Amino acid sequence: MNVNEILFWSAVGVILYTYIGFPLLSWLRSWMCRRPHTRSDVTPTVSVLIAAHNEEDSIGDKVRNMLALDYPGELVQIVVASDGSSDRTIEILKTFDEPRLTVLNLPRAGKAAALNASVEHCTGEILVFSDANSMFGKDALTALVRPFADPTVGGVAGDQRYSKGDSQSTADAGERSYWNFDRRMKHWQSFAGSVTSATGAIYAIRRSLFTTVPEGVTDDFATSTAVIAKGYRLVFEVNAASYEPVAVSSGVEFGRKVRIITRGLRGVLQMRTLLNPLRYGFYSVQLFSHKVLRRQMVFPLLMLLGTSVLLAQTSLFYLLAAAGQVSFYVAALFGGLLNGTKLGRKKPLSLPFFFCMVNFACLIATYKSLCGKRVVLWEPQRAEFDTKSLTVATEN
């Protein structure tokens, strides 16, 4: 076996483990090593934290959504931290004559600083984090706090879903399929221990477990994994649903992913102690597979393509391997060229396009991280949200 063959099969092994072996391992573990946790109708005091920058299009709907939740109103505090908003965000918040609402008009310093400032004003036993454009289902808060009846549970990840919309983005079609699979992974991980991390749309932790969010990292990752670092479980609650609008465009989505992955890589570095399997067991394997390997797949993918082409003349197998990869990337190219069309949203085109877009974003993010670049400030680019219909598009 020559060097190219060794590199080819090494790449195959890493790719198969990351995309097939790890999910299969997670599924098997969910059945063989079950760790059920208690759920009951507890009603602790809750503080909902929302960091907002120039969210005039959604902040009013967000506050009304929080006030209308099916949870005892006297137990809910809503804290909105405006991170240097220059639009009508503060003006809109001032129209609410609501004692449960606390508004912080902060100078522009980034989301981490806004969240850290918010926590100082929180009175609830449970901190609930959400984004300004994420709308909770009516019973989401009730479902989100139920696992806290178990003293081993320190955090609960809710279920981010996409609202039905008329987006024609090819990336949006692929994104929906990804989140459907991610939801299954969270189920499996939660059955046997902890999910890897929570998403910023909806998650909660015990107030006593909050750790100051450092700059330049993904705040939901840092905050939710800090719970695990302190010896508690982070579980998934599928009935705690939050709905977000579909992507504005593939270009906007690409830029968002570069920012998220750049911050995510710094977040893993910040929480690198969690990668010690002698201390955190299978969770360390889970974190490495999900947040490190998956974000570095672009390199074994490029190695696989390059060695396949070099080996194509040596056997029919390698020729077919090269042809299959080229066909996949051609499908991704057409998915991009047909972006915004009905054909472009078909899975044979949208999934390759989304896959390639994400991996290219990982490549850019890795470069930025190696160059020491940090993403501290953020500019929201929101799609329009229809609050009259909080229905989920699962596409199972």
WOKAQUI-V774496 format. One line per field, one symbol per residue. ss: DSSP state (H for helix, E for strand, C for the rest). psi: psi as a letter, one per 20 degrees, with the letter a starting at -180 (. if undefined). burial: # if it has 24 or more other ideal C-beta (glycine too) atoms within 12 Angstrom, else .. A space follows every 50 residues. Layout:
ss = ???
psi = ???
burial = ???
This chain:
ss = CCHHHHHHHHHHHHHHHHHHHHHHHHHHHHHHCCCCCCCCCCCCCEEEEE EECCCCCCHHHHHHHHHCCCCCHHHEEEEEEEECCCCCHHHHHCCCCCCC EEEEEECCCCHHHHHHHHHCCCCCCEEEEECCCCEECCCHHHHHHHHHHC CCEEEEEEEEEEECCCCCCHHHHHHHHHHHHHHHHHHHHHHHCCCCCCCC CEEEEEHHHCCCCCCCCCHHHHHHHHHHHCCCEEEEEEEEEEEECCCCCH HHHHHHHHHHHHHHHHHHHHCHHHHCHHHHCHHHHHHHHHHHHHHHHHHH HHHHHHHHHHHCCCCHHHHHHHHHHHHHHHHHHHHHHCCCCCCCCCHHHH HHHHHHHHHHHHHHHHHHHHCCCCCCCCCCCCCCCCCCCCCECCCC
psi = prghhghghgggggghgghggggggggghhhhlpnqqqprmqmrqppppo ppolkhiihghgghghhjqmqohijpppopoomkpjbjgggghiiomoii ppponqqoirhghggghghhjqiqhpppqrqhjppqqhjggghhigiiho iiphqppaoprpqprkpjphhgghgghghgghggghggghhidqrgrrqi horqrphijppppqqjrohhggghhhghhjjrqorpohinpppqrrqgrh gghghghggghghghhggghkhhijohhhjchhgggggggifghijhhgh ghhggghgghihihqhghghgghggggghghgghhghjpirhhhiqhhgh ghggghgghhhhgghgggghijpqogqqopnqqppoiinmqqohl.
burial = ...#..###.##.##.###..##.##..##......#.#..#.####### #############.###.#.#...###########...##.##......# ####.#...##########.#################..#########.# ..###########.#.#.################################ #######.###.##################.#################.# .####################..##....#.################### #####.##..#......#..##..#..##.##..##.###...##..### ################.##....###.#.#.##.#.#..#.##...
